[in-house]
Amino acid sequence: MDNWILGVITFFVAMDFAIDTYVNFLNHRSSKKPVAPEIADLYDPAEQKRSVAYAAANYRVSLISSCISFILMILALTFNWFANLDDFVRSRFDSEIVISLVFIGVLALISNLISLPFGIYSTFKVEAEFGFNKSTPITFITDLVKGLALTVVIGGGLLTLVLWLYQELTATFWIWAWLLFAGFSLFIFMFATKIFLPLFNKLTPIEDGELKREISQYCDSQGYSLGKLFVMDGSKRSTKANAFFSGLGQSKTIVLFDTLIEKLSTREVVAVLAHEIGHYKRKHTLWMFLLSNMQSFILFALLGWLLSYPALSEALGASVSSFHISALAFFLLFSPVSTLIGLVNNALSRRNEYDADDFANETYDRQAIASALKKISTDSLANLSPHPLYVAVNYTHPPTLERLRNLSK
Ligand SMILES: [Zn+2]
């Protein structure tokens, strides 16, 4: 019984790695192809070369990192490392909740330690070499420590509650665990920008001047309050320009990076703002929020059902059936479904981006949103000819060419 489940898990892990590696390779090859004639003038030959080199550098980092993760995962599955860790923790602690917390904590720590060198290399080597990095080692370490502290306090707190629910209720725990997650994700959706973002960045109201006048005028025309608009010091970490919308209802917030304001003309900044207001007006965040909670409902229901089978823990070689080992086996078995869900979510997100572009086009200025998109992509050395499969798997925003085509319809 245990062997076939482990076989399926190993097959899924290998398949996931093979598909991911192949799609990345296709995209790497595609990035070197000539750019479509409509956008061929976006880069001069030197910039085109730099963009290909940037894509290649990122490709190498992700290839090495995913190879290492894959090898470690196969070793862990083959040599029962998860069961060994469980035995080790079990020999030191008595409480089942503490055992689960320590087990998950150790795995999370190891996975963070494995990705850390890649994070450092990508920030201080790749991003720096192409002139994007603004992060100092101090900023990098502070971010790391703050992120870790938040994960321990919030992640650890939520996990403890879930483990306690499982211990007390077992069969029906998943409904309560889902309610807990839905409640928490509502809280994050509403207040992340207000509570957590200021821990990492400075948010300020927009400065007086021409830009503010133009923005006020547009916001007035759309009934959007200027009090819900902030400029963020994105330049603290990167030269790349960005903007985003977050929140629901009264907690709505639009954040413009200072780098966006610095690089774009007034009309282009307002066009980006119009795009973000489009996300709000067309209720994109609300629908994505509802969808993700529906997905997590199904996930929790399946988890609740399958956790009762000791075969899951046995598959990973554990002698004692436990929440953490069974849940780990469950998520590994679930990975093809996660991939499919990811494809659907990315497709919906890209559709929302077209919709928000349309909104900016209809309520403001087609030329301005088009030229803003061009500037933002060329400025970040975007790959102008990504492979369609890579786009389907990884892109939450459509490629530049498709967005420009959509705007000129
Ligand atoms: Zn958008």
Boltz pocket constraint, residues with backbone or C-beta under 6 A from the ligand:
constraints:
  - pocket:
      binder: B
      contacts: [[A, 275], [A, 276], [A, 279], [A, 352], [A, 353], [A, 356]]
      max_distance: 6.0
